[in-house]
Amino acid sequence: MSLAVVNPEVYEQQLDDKSHLIKAEFSSFDIPELEVFSSAPKHYRMRAEFSVWHDDDRSYYRMFNPETKAPFEVTEFPAGSTRICELMPALMAAISQQHILRHRLFQIEFLTTQSGQALISLIYHKALNEQWEIAARNLQSQFSITIIGRSRKQKQVLTQDYVTETLTVEGRQYQYQQVENSFTQPNAGVNEKMLTWASQCSQESQGDLLELYCGNGNFTCVLARHFQKVLATEISKTSVHSARENFQLNGINNVEIARLSSEELTQAMNGERIFRRLSDIDLPSYDFSTVFVDPPRAGLDKGTEALVKRFEKILYISCNPETLKANLDSICETHRIERIALFDQFPYTHHAEMGVYLRRKS
């Protein structure tokens, strides 16, 4: 989690510096004007996690400096959502007053939504018993939150293990089940801007969409309406389950999802391997015109890189400009960059989330 110093007075300048850096890094490509999408200058993170430390009768949040490894107490967290900031001191005060909740507690995780839902994970170095559950249920009721207790080989879900986020894109509202301990976009406001940008790039599309690394269907739900059919892939079982729930929540019925890695799908499309996980999917029936990729920091492997170059249009969301550049060195042999964007998911840091829209050269 970022340890950035939140200072709204310098936000615009840091974003300007970041955009100039990105322009310089991508100057070797023939790029159009960089589109820059800002974040809220504070209260932008929907999730956070903190270690818990106990000194005599006092318990408090702490984090570790990634460079020095030195711990420090966290008394406020302005990057956190307003719900996180509201809950942090009151929740710790309540936990500190009850030995059964405080004893051997070593981590607290927050997952919140823009509408104020909050899922709190309390993580222990002890087994959780009936007395813990009674106290945790009272805490849950007191703060109108949902609590999960975790310890070694134990997970106690008191009510549910997810929140439901509402995101607004081009005047439409989309519902997303976001499960505890699985990946979700941390900056909901910037996520809405990313989804809007990707949707605009996909307008007036024809044919079908292939999406790799679909996660919980974050982009899939928004992009599906622009295509006849969508084939989405994701390797995580938890994310596949959430994606299917989200397709139902949003009334989306033109998407099929396969639990495959990008490498496995490449092998399937090349006819190199047959997968039982594709047995119910008629792969040859798809008329793919566009591929959407949102890979991990390592970017696209060489096989997937070659696969995406077969498509007329490519939408690429990247959390790592360095690997994006390496992939574009190859992709731009066959495609030209039509749009390029910077999304400031993590203000006050060097991290840059980017979007690139490419079309095959004529």
SEKE-699512 format. One record per residue (C-alpha): residue number from 1; x, y, z. Coordinates in pm, 1 decimal, padded with zeros to 6 digits. Each point is the difference from the previous one (the first is absolute). Example, Ala and Ser with C-alpha at 12.3 -4.5 7.8 and 13.67 -1.06 7.14 Angstrom:
! residues 2
SITE  pos         u         v         w
SITE    1   01230.0  -00450.0   00780.0
SITE    2   00137.0   00344.0  -00066.0
//
This chain:
! residues 362
SITE  pos         u         v         w
SITE    1   00000.0   00000.0   00000.0
SITE    2   00125.7   00346.2  -00087.5
SITE    3   00161.6   00212.2   00270.7
SITE    4  -00042.4   00316.7  -00205.7
SITE    5  -00022.4   00328.9   00188.8
SITE    6  -00341.6   00138.1  -00087.0
SITE    7   00016.7   00373.4  -00068.0
SITE    8  -00287.0   00137.9  -00210.9
SITE    9   00186.1   00331.2  -00043.5
SITE   10   00265.4  -00168.3  -00216.8
SITE   11  -00223.0  -00253.7  -00172.4
SITE   12  -00039.8   00180.8  -00332.6
SITE   13   00375.8   00060.3  -00022.3
SITE   14   00086.6  -00364.7   00072.1
SITE   15  -00248.6  -00113.7  -00263.6
SITE   16   00147.5   00243.9  -00249.3
SITE   17   00349.9  -00131.1   00077.8
SITE   18  -00119.0  -00357.3  -00042.2
SITE   19  -00164.2   00072.3  -00336.0
SITE   20   00314.4   00170.0  -00130.2
SITE   21   00203.9  -00302.5   00105.8
SITE   22  -00235.2  -00235.8  -00182.8
SITE   23   00012.6   00213.5  -00314.4
SITE   24   00379.8  -00015.5   00008.4
SITE   25   00004.8  -00375.8   00060.8
SITE   26  -00226.6  -00064.5  -00299.8
SITE   27   00152.6   00262.5  -00230.1
SITE   28   00154.8  -00270.7  -00218.1
SITE   29  -00349.6  -00100.5  -00113.2
SITE   30  -00221.7   00199.5  -00231.9
SITE   31  -00258.6   00087.8   00263.8
SITE   32  -00289.9   00245.9  -00003.2
SITE   33  -00059.6   00245.6   00283.1
SITE   34   00015.0  -00172.7   00338.3
SITE   35  -00341.2  -00005.8   00170.6
SITE   36   00041.8   00057.3   00374.1
SITE   37  -00260.6  -00108.8   00254.3
SITE   38   00042.8   00131.9   00352.3
SITE   39  -00091.4  -00149.4   00335.2
SITE   40  -00171.0   00158.1   00295.2
SITE   41   00291.6   00156.3   00192.6
SITE   42  -00097.5  -00185.5   00321.1
SITE   43  -00234.2  -00277.2   00118.0
SITE   44   00057.0  -00192.1  -00321.6
SITE   45   00091.4  -00349.1   00125.9
SITE   46  -00289.1  -00240.1   00056.0
SITE   47   00215.2  -00259.5   00174.7
SITE   48   00287.7  -00000.7   00246.6
SITE   49   00180.2  -00235.2   00237.3
SITE   50   00192.0   00071.5   00318.1
SITE   51   00204.2  -00194.6   00250.2
SITE   52  -00120.6   00025.9   00360.4
SITE   53   00241.6   00053.8   00287.3
SITE   54  -00065.2  -00029.8   00372.1
SITE   55   00183.0   00196.7   00271.9
SITE   56  -00134.9  -00090.2   00344.0
SITE   57  -00365.8   00106.9  -00010.7
SITE   58   00029.2   00198.8  -00323.4
SITE   59  -00049.6  -00141.7  -00348.9
SITE   60   00063.9   00193.5  -00317.4
SITE   61   00042.3  -00025.7  -00378.1
SITE   62   00345.4  -00008.8  -00144.8
SITE   63   00171.0  -00038.6  -00334.2
SITE   64   00354.4  -00072.0  -00112.9
SITE   65   00212.9   00226.2  -00214.8
SITE   66   00085.7  -00216.0  -00305.8
SITE   67   00347.7   00152.3  -00028.4
SITE   68   00117.5   00002.3   00360.9
SITE   69  -00232.9  -00277.3   00126.0
SITE   70  -00055.5   00217.6   00307.6
SITE   71  -00349.7  -00010.4   00152.8
SITE   72  -00197.0   00314.2   00075.1
SITE   73  -00337.6   00071.8   00156.9
SITE   74  -00285.9   00101.4  -00230.4
SITE   75  -00224.0   00258.3   00162.8
SITE   76  -00174.7   00113.9  -00317.8
SITE   77  -00025.8  -00123.4  -00356.7
SITE   78  -00128.5   00278.1  -00230.2
SITE   79   00047.9  -00216.7  -00309.5
SITE   80  -00271.7  -00228.9   00135.1
SITE   81  -00365.9   00036.4  -00086.9
SITE   82  -00207.6   00215.4   00232.3
SITE   83  -00149.0  -00323.2   00139.0
SITE   84   00345.2  -00140.3   00081.6
SITE   85   00104.8   00325.1   00167.7
SITE   86  -00324.5   00008.7   00198.4
SITE   87   00033.6  -00360.7   00117.2
SITE   88   00370.9  -00019.0   00083.2
SITE   89   00015.4   00177.1   00339.9
SITE   90  -00342.7  -00105.7   00124.7
SITE   91   00050.0  -00363.5  -00097.8
SITE   92   00340.1  -00022.5   00168.3
SITE   93  -00137.8   00161.4   00315.9
SITE   94  -00282.3  -00253.2   00013.8
SITE   95   00232.6  -00295.8  -00064.0
SITE   96   00243.0   00120.1   00267.4
SITE   97  -00274.0  -00014.4   00263.3
SITE   98  -00067.6  -00372.5  -00054.3
SITE   99   00273.9  -00249.5   00077.4
SITE  100  -00156.5  -00273.2  -00215.3
SITE  101   00015.8   00227.2  -00308.5
SITE  102   00335.8   00159.1   00078.8
SITE  103   00202.1  -00302.1   00113.7
SITE  104   00248.0  -00116.3  -00268.3
SITE  105  -00157.9   00217.9  -00269.6
SITE  106   00281.0   00089.0  -00241.8
SITE  107  -00164.3   00143.0  -00314.0
SITE  108  -00314.0   00185.7  -00106.6
SITE  109  -00112.9   00031.2  -00361.2
SITE  110  -00263.1   00242.9  -00128.7
SITE  111  -00203.8  -00042.1  -00320.7
SITE  112  -00251.3   00278.6  -00063.7
SITE  113  -00224.2   00137.3  -00273.6
SITE  114  -00097.4   00346.1  -00119.8
SITE  115  -00343.0  -00048.5   00161.3
SITE  116   00154.3  -00071.0   00342.0
SITE  117  -00010.2  -00378.2   00025.3
SITE  118   00290.8  -00136.2   00203.5
SITE  119   00143.5  -00349.8   00036.2
SITE  120   00257.1  -00036.3   00279.4
SITE  121   00237.0  -00297.1   00028.5
SITE  122   00148.4  -00060.2   00345.0
SITE  123   00303.3  -00228.6  -00021.1
SITE  124   00134.7  -00184.7   00303.4
SITE  125   00277.3  -00218.9   00134.6
SITE  126  -00254.6  -00211.5   00187.2
SITE  127  -00299.5  -00226.4  -00062.1
SITE  128  -00335.0   00178.6  -00010.5
SITE  129  -00267.7  -00139.3   00232.1
SITE  130  -00364.0   00059.2   00084.9
SITE  131   00080.6   00282.9   00240.7
SITE  132   00193.4   00179.3  -00275.6
SITE  133  -00295.1  -00038.1  -00236.8
SITE  134  -00246.3   00148.0   00251.6
SITE  135   00226.3   00301.1   00056.4
SITE  136   00063.9   00042.0  -00374.2
SITE  137  -00372.4  -00009.3  -00077.7
SITE  138  -00060.0   00275.4   00255.5
SITE  139   00280.4   00203.6  -00159.6
SITE  140  -00151.2  -00060.4  -00343.2
SITE  141  -00337.3   00128.3   00117.9
SITE  142   00148.9   00298.3   00183.0
SITE  143   00173.4   00135.7  -00311.8
SITE  144  -00236.9  -00128.6  -00274.6
SITE  145   00284.6  -00192.8  -00161.3
SITE  146   00069.3  -00355.3  -00110.5
SITE  147   00274.3  -00191.4   00181.8
SITE  148   00212.2  -00298.1  -00096.1
SITE  149   00232.9  -00165.9   00249.5
SITE  150   00313.2  -00175.2  -00122.2
SITE  151   00265.9  -00210.4   00165.7
SITE  152   00217.7  -00287.5  -00111.8
SITE  153  -00221.0  -00244.5  -00197.0
SITE  154  -00312.3   00181.1   00121.2
SITE  155  -00238.7   00248.0  -00159.9
SITE  156  -00316.4   00109.5   00178.3
SITE  157  -00245.1   00192.2  -00217.5
SITE  158  -00262.4   00155.3   00225.6
SITE  159  -00229.8   00120.7  -00278.2
SITE  160   00166.8   00009.5  -00341.5
SITE  161   00350.3   00022.7  -00146.8
SITE  162  -00060.5   00278.9  -00252.4
SITE  163  -00123.9   00354.4  -00053.5
SITE  164  -00202.7   00120.0  -00297.4
SITE  165   00146.2   00304.8  -00174.6
SITE  166  -00201.0   00225.5  -00231.9
SITE  167   00192.0   00166.1  -00282.0
SITE  168  -00147.6   00258.1  -00237.5
SITE  169   00116.6  -00005.1  -00362.2
SITE  170  -00151.9   00227.8  -00265.8
SITE  171  -00313.3   00045.5   00208.8
SITE  172  -00047.2  -00374.4   00060.2
SITE  173   00042.0  -00166.2   00336.8
SITE  174   00180.6  -00331.9   00031.4
SITE  175   00001.3  -00226.7   00305.2
SITE  176   00310.8  -00195.0   00098.5
SITE  177   00046.4  -00269.7   00261.2
SITE  178   00345.1   00059.8   00148.1
SITE  179   00125.4  -00292.1   00207.9
SITE  180   00227.8   00027.6   00301.9
SITE  181   00362.7  -00090.9  -00070.2
SITE  182  -00036.3   00016.2  -00380.1
SITE  183   00110.8   00270.1  -00242.5
SITE  184  -00218.0   00304.1  -00062.3
SITE  185   00093.7   00342.0  -00134.1
SITE  186   00098.0   00202.5   00310.3
SITE  187  -00096.2   00344.8  -00133.7
SITE  188  -00369.9  -00014.6  -00086.3
SITE  189  -00019.8   00351.5  -00141.6
SITE  190   00286.9  -00058.5  -00242.6
SITE  191  -00140.1  -00344.4  -00080.0
SITE  192  -00318.4   00169.2  -00122.7
SITE  193   00212.9   00219.9  -00227.7
SITE  194   00190.9  -00303.6  -00131.8
SITE  195  -00325.2  -00180.5  -00074.9
SITE  196  -00142.5   00306.2  -00176.2
SITE  197   00314.2   00036.6  -00212.7
SITE  198  -00002.4  -00368.3  -00098.5
SITE  199  -00370.5   00019.8  -00082.7
SITE  200   00054.6   00304.3  -00223.0
SITE  201   00279.6  -00182.1  -00183.8
SITE  202  -00239.1  -00290.0  -00064.5
SITE  203  -00293.6   00198.4  -00135.8
SITE  204  -00117.7  -00096.7  -00348.6
SITE  205   00188.4  -00330.5   00028.8
SITE  206  -00100.6  -00293.9  -00213.4
SITE  207   00049.6  -00370.1   00054.7
SITE  208   00102.6  -00163.9   00325.7
SITE  209   00238.1   00082.0   00285.1
SITE  210   00270.9  -00216.7   00152.7
SITE  211   00100.5   00111.4   00349.4
SITE  212   00303.2  -00138.2   00180.6
SITE  213   00054.4   00036.2   00377.2
SITE  214  -00362.0   00101.7   00061.9
SITE  215   00015.7  -00023.3   00381.3
SITE  216  -00342.8   00053.8   00154.8
SITE  217  -00138.3   00135.8  -00328.3
SITE  218   00081.8   00362.3   00081.3
SITE  219   00044.2   00098.5  -00366.6
SITE  220  -00205.2  -00286.2  -00145.8
SITE  221  -00328.1   00126.5   00143.3
SITE  222   00045.4   00340.7  -00164.1
SITE  223   00143.8  -00113.2  -00334.5
SITE  224  -00244.8  -00285.7  -00066.2
SITE  225  -00272.1   00229.0  -00135.2
SITE  226   00227.9   00112.9  -00285.4
SITE  227   00048.2  -00351.8  -00141.6
SITE  228  -00208.3  -00287.4  -00130.1
SITE  229   00172.6  -00254.2   00224.3
SITE  230   00284.4   00002.5   00251.7
SITE  231   00238.6  -00277.7   00096.9
SITE  232   00180.7   00086.7   00323.8
SITE  233   00277.6  -00194.0   00172.5
SITE  234   00128.1   00001.9   00356.8
SITE  235   00210.4  -00250.5   00194.9
SITE  236  -00116.9   00076.1   00358.0
SITE  237  -00297.2  -00210.9   00114.6
SITE  238  -00114.6   00273.1   00241.1
SITE  239   00008.1   00264.5  -00273.0
SITE  240  -00183.0  -00226.3  -00247.0
SITE  241  -00276.8  -00054.7   00256.3
SITE  242  -00026.0   00375.3   00067.8
SITE  243  -00003.3   00078.1  -00372.8
SITE  244  -00295.2  -00233.6  -00052.5
SITE  245  -00180.8   00161.7   00293.7
SITE  246   00067.4   00343.2  -00148.0
SITE  247  -00130.7  -00100.9  -00342.6
SITE  248  -00322.9  -00105.0   00172.7
SITE  249  -00017.5   00315.7   00209.9
SITE  250   00025.5   00213.7  -00314.1
SITE  251  -00226.6  -00208.9  -00223.5
SITE  252   00280.0  -00090.8  -00241.4
SITE  253  -00067.4  -00311.6  -00206.2
SITE  254   00238.8   00019.6  -00295.8
SITE  255   00317.5  -00097.7   00190.5
SITE  256   00161.1  -00338.9   00043.0
SITE  257   00289.6  -00038.5   00242.3
SITE  258   00271.2  -00265.7  -00003.7
SITE  259   00240.6  -00070.1   00285.7
SITE  260   00314.7   00011.2  -00206.5
SITE  261   00326.0   00190.6   00011.2
SITE  262   00092.7   00215.8  -00298.2
SITE  263   00267.2  -00255.4  -00093.7
SITE  264  -00258.0  -00281.4   00003.0
SITE  265  -00246.3   00194.6  -00212.0
SITE  266   00277.0   00073.7  -00248.9
SITE  267   00071.5  -00373.1  -00021.5
SITE  268  -00370.3  -00071.3  -00051.2
SITE  269  -00039.0   00260.6  -00274.5
SITE  270   00312.2  -00133.1  -00170.5
SITE  271  -00143.8  -00352.7   00010.0
SITE  272   00295.6  -00120.1   00207.7
SITE  273  -00202.8  -00132.7   00293.7
SITE  274  -00356.5  -00102.3   00080.0
SITE  275  -00138.0   00113.7   00336.9
SITE  276  -00296.2  -00152.7   00180.1
SITE  277  -00066.3   00347.4   00144.2
SITE  278  -00087.1   00106.0  -00358.1
SITE  279  -00219.3  -00301.2  -00073.4
SITE  280  -00323.9   00202.7   00031.4
SITE  281   00132.3   00292.6  -00205.2
SITE  282  -00018.3  -00001.2  -00380.0
SITE  283   00323.8   00188.1  -00062.6
SITE  284  -00024.2  -00005.5  -00384.8
SITE  285  -00341.9   00169.2   00016.8
SITE  286   00149.3   00327.8   00121.3
SITE  287   00067.0   00280.3  -00245.3
SITE  288   00259.3   00190.0   00202.9
SITE  289   00071.0   00357.7  -00103.4
SITE  290   00146.1   00136.1   00323.9
SITE  291   00216.9  -00130.7   00282.8
SITE  292   00009.3   00159.2   00345.1
SITE  293   00290.5  -00072.3   00235.1
SITE  294   00068.5   00112.9   00356.7
SITE  295   00304.1  -00210.5   00093.7
SITE  296   00196.1  -00013.3   00326.5
SITE  297   00316.5   00207.7   00042.1
SITE  298   00203.0  -00248.1  -00205.4
SITE  299  -00197.2   00102.0  -00309.2
SITE  300  -00073.9  -00230.8  -00294.0
SITE  301   00212.3  -00306.9  -00058.7
SITE  302   00134.0  -00051.4  -00352.9
SITE  303  -00272.3  -00245.8  -00096.7
SITE  304  -00281.0   00231.0   00112.9
SITE  305   00176.1   00293.9  -00161.6
SITE  306  -00007.9  -00187.8  -00331.3
SITE  307  -00365.3  -00093.8   00056.8
SITE  308  -00124.5   00357.3   00051.5
SITE  309   00173.1   00113.6  -00318.5
SITE  310  -00248.3  -00211.7  -00198.7
SITE  311  -00287.8   00230.3   00098.4
SITE  312  -00120.5   00307.8  -00183.3
SITE  313  -00030.8   00199.9   00324.4
SITE  314   00188.0  -00029.1   00329.2
SITE  315  -00095.2   00157.2   00332.6
SITE  316   00282.8  -00027.0   00251.3
SITE  317  -00023.5   00109.5   00364.1
SITE  318   00338.3  -00007.9   00173.2
SITE  319   00114.1   00038.1   00361.1
SITE  320   00367.1   00006.3  -00104.4
SITE  321   00122.3   00247.7  -00265.8
SITE  322   00330.6  -00187.1  -00031.5
SITE  323  -00153.9  -00329.4  -00113.2
SITE  324  -00260.1   00189.4  -00204.6
SITE  325   00281.5   00165.7  -00196.2
SITE  326   00165.7  -00337.0  -00059.2
SITE  327  -00326.9  -00144.3  -00132.5
SITE  328  -00063.1   00305.0  -00219.7
SITE  329   00340.8  -00039.9  -00162.7
SITE  330  -00141.7  -00315.1  -00158.6
SITE  331  -00367.9   00092.9  -00032.8
SITE  332   00075.2   00328.1  -00178.2
SITE  333   00162.9  -00196.5  -00282.9
SITE  334  -00355.4  -00084.0  -00113.0
SITE  335  -00220.2   00252.3   00182.7
SITE  336  -00008.0   00375.6   00055.2
SITE  337  -00089.6   00174.7   00323.8
SITE  338  -00331.6   00184.5  -00036.4
SITE  339  -00041.9   00109.7   00363.6
SITE  340   00222.0  -00007.3   00307.9
SITE  341  -00102.3   00088.4   00354.3
SITE  342   00141.8   00040.3   00349.5
SITE  343  -00226.6  -00090.5   00292.0
SITE  344   00126.6   00126.0   00337.2
SITE  345  -00103.2  -00301.5   00209.0
SITE  346   00268.5   00068.9   00262.1
SITE  347   00046.8   00373.6   00058.7
SITE  348   00326.7   00132.9   00145.5
SITE  349   00193.7  -00304.4  -00124.5
SITE  350   00192.0  -00087.2  -00316.9
SITE  351  -00251.5  -00272.3  -00080.3
SITE  352  -00179.2   00054.2  -00331.6
SITE  353  -00302.9  -00190.8  -00127.4
SITE  354  -00031.3   00035.2  -00376.5
SITE  355  -00236.6  -00076.8  -00283.5
SITE  356   00090.8  -00043.1  -00366.8
SITE  357  -00239.5  -00049.1  -00289.1
SITE  358   00153.4  -00133.5  -00322.8
SITE  359  -00126.3  -00085.8  -00349.0
SITE  360   00162.4  -00208.6  -00266.3
SITE  361   00200.0   00200.1  -00251.7
SITE  362  -00151.4   00013.0  -00348.6
//
